[in-house]
Amino acid sequence: TNGSAPAVPSDQYDSLYLSPVTVGSSTLHLDFDTGSSDLWVFSSLQAQSSLVGHDYYMVDPAKEKQGYTWKISYGDGSGASGKVYADKVVVGGVTATAQAVEAATAVSAQFTQDVDTDGLLGLAMSTLNTVKPQQQKTFFDTVLKQLAQPLFAVDLKYHAAGSYDFGFIDKSKYTGAINYVNADTSKGWWGVSATAYSIGNASTSATVSGILDTGTTLLYVDTPIVKAYYAKVKGSKMDNTQGGYVFPCSATLPDFSLTIGGVKQIVPGKHINYSPTSAGNCFGGIQTNDGIGFSILGDIFLKSKYVIHEMGSTPRIGFAQQ
Ligand SMILES: Cc1c(C=O)c(-c2nnc3c4c(C[n+]5cc6c(C)n(C)c(C)c6c(Cl)n5)n(C)c(C)c4cnn23)c(C)n1C
């Protein structure tokens, strides 16, 4: 089988993308996250006050995996925890009959406030799943054998609805060749490395090691690269109150690229204006990875590409131009 689900921006800045998923008998809107490996949902186990505005999973005690718990924290400091159920999960017509569904008993304020997101669906390696006493499989791992091809493809778009394809490559979603590189899955993520970056049409050799992460809004790279980029943006500055580089919203932003597998993967300058700040500037889509330890190729990087994640005998990543 194969299937496709839409990926709809949750707000006008593409802060995150939401996809409809049937969990048990409810349809929830989940944030598909290639940077984590838990499928967790808002649930009837939470206080009613936490559920206002959310769709949520009505737990069925008969489906509980007794004694199983989960607890996850994310790069922005948010987190959630709860209990585990085995239930039917359907994404774009692809069905997992007994998928581990992690029902929240507690979620951090960032999630309660974001009333559109009913949970996350992890698409990294199952080795990062947080369920105890026994790690559970991601949705992709659960359905892998039934897929026509062992892959999913990510088609996030700039200020528009894209899609996630499971089990097939949709030729209508990209132009030109697909450029494949081996993925480094040793740390549980979809890891890639670049051998150069370019700002405008000036290219510089550098090793950039990072992970593809649909769950992260921005593009986080090494500080010297970030400084070199904003040196080309008139009026840009590091604004500690905003927590990153900002610039006048009227500034012209140069294109940025990372060379992966010998091919320049270009991020159009337009995509690097993330959103206006409260202080009348605009917040940059490229920010420093200080404190993270590696680069994170988030939505700002992904939304100009069609990215195939193939879990074959050797995991591979394929990049194509949208
Ligand atoms: C190391 C790292 C990250 C690693 O991932 C990261 C990050 N970047 N976007 C997100 C996340 C998101 C996406 N997300 C980003 C948002 C931004 C930038 N803004 C202003 C809002 C309102 C957002 C919402 Cl609701 N949601 N979600 C839903 C979760 C659980 C995230 C966790 N971390 N995260 C940051 C900020 N940092 C430093």
PDBQT file of the ligand as one rigid body, heavy atoms in Angstrom, charges set to zero:
ROOT
HETATM    1  C1  LIG A 401      17.353  22.957  19.447  1.00  0.00    +0.000 C 
HETATM    2  C2  LIG A 401      16.079  23.639  19.126  1.00  0.00    +0.000 A 
HETATM    3  C3  LIG A 401      14.949  23.082  18.541  1.00  0.00    +0.000 A 
HETATM    4  C4  LIG A 401      14.852  21.699  18.127  1.00  0.00    +0.000 C 
HETATM    5  O1  LIG A 401      13.886  21.264  17.576  1.00  0.00    +0.000 OA
HETATM    6  C5  LIG A 401      13.996  24.113  18.449  1.00  0.00    +0.000 A 
HETATM    7  C6  LIG A 401      12.635  24.050  17.916  1.00  0.00    +0.000 A 
HETATM    8  N1  LIG A 401      12.209  24.788  16.875  1.00  0.00    +0.000 NA
HETATM    9  N2  LIG A 401      10.905  24.517  16.702  1.00  0.00    +0.000 NA
HETATM   10  C7  LIG A 401      10.547  23.599  17.633  1.00  0.00    +0.000 A 
HETATM   11  C8  LIG A 401       9.330  22.978  17.934  1.00  0.00    +0.000 A 
HETATM   12  C9  LIG A 401       8.023  23.066  17.419  1.00  0.00    +0.000 A 
HETATM   13  C10 LIG A 401       7.576  23.898  16.271  1.00  0.00    +0.000 C 
HETATM   14  N3  LIG A 401       7.160  25.208  16.734  1.00  0.00    +0.000 N 
HETATM   15  C11 LIG A 401       7.984  26.262  16.590  1.00  0.00    +0.000 A 
HETATM   16  C12 LIG A 401       7.502  27.512  16.927  1.00  0.00    +0.000 A 
HETATM   17  C13 LIG A 401       8.043  28.779  16.885  1.00  0.00    +0.000 A 
HETATM   18  C14 LIG A 401       9.415  29.120  16.376  1.00  0.00    +0.000 C 
HETATM   19  N4  LIG A 401       7.133  29.663  17.316  1.00  0.00    +0.000 N 
HETATM   20  C15 LIG A 401       7.335  31.119  17.421  1.00  0.00    +0.000 C 
HETATM   21  C16 LIG A 401       6.012  29.028  17.664  1.00  0.00    +0.000 A 
HETATM   22  C17 LIG A 401       4.783  29.686  18.202  1.00  0.00    +0.000 C 
HETATM   23  C18 LIG A 401       6.206  27.648  17.447  1.00  0.00    +0.000 A 
HETATM   24  C19 LIG A 401       5.449  26.493  17.609  1.00  0.00    +0.000 A 
HETATM   25 CL1  LIG A 401       3.856  26.526  18.240  1.00  0.00    +0.000 Cl
HETATM   26  N5  LIG A 401       5.917  25.309  17.267  1.00  0.00    +0.000 NA
HETATM   27  N6  LIG A 401       7.245  22.232  18.139  1.00  0.00    +0.000 N 
HETATM   28  C20 LIG A 401       5.796  22.043  17.929  1.00  0.00    +0.000 C 
HETATM   29  C21 LIG A 401       7.998  21.581  19.072  1.00  0.00    +0.000 A 
HETATM   30  C22 LIG A 401       7.493  20.567  20.036  1.00  0.00    +0.000 C 
HETATM   31  C23 LIG A 401       9.321  22.028  18.973  1.00  0.00    +0.000 A 
HETATM   32  C24 LIG A 401      10.517  21.755  19.669  1.00  0.00    +0.000 A 
HETATM   33  N7  LIG A 401      11.659  22.385  19.389  1.00  0.00    +0.000 NA
HETATM   34  N8  LIG A 401      11.626  23.284  18.395  1.00  0.00    +0.000 N 
HETATM   35  C25 LIG A 401      14.551  25.235  19.015  1.00  0.00    +0.000 A 
HETATM   36  C26 LIG A 401      13.882  26.571  19.158  1.00  0.00    +0.000 C 
HETATM   37  N9  LIG A 401      15.804  24.927  19.393  1.00  0.00    +0.000 N 
HETATM   38  C27 LIG A 401      16.744  25.869  20.030  1.00  0.00    +0.000 C 
ENDROOT
TORSDOF 0
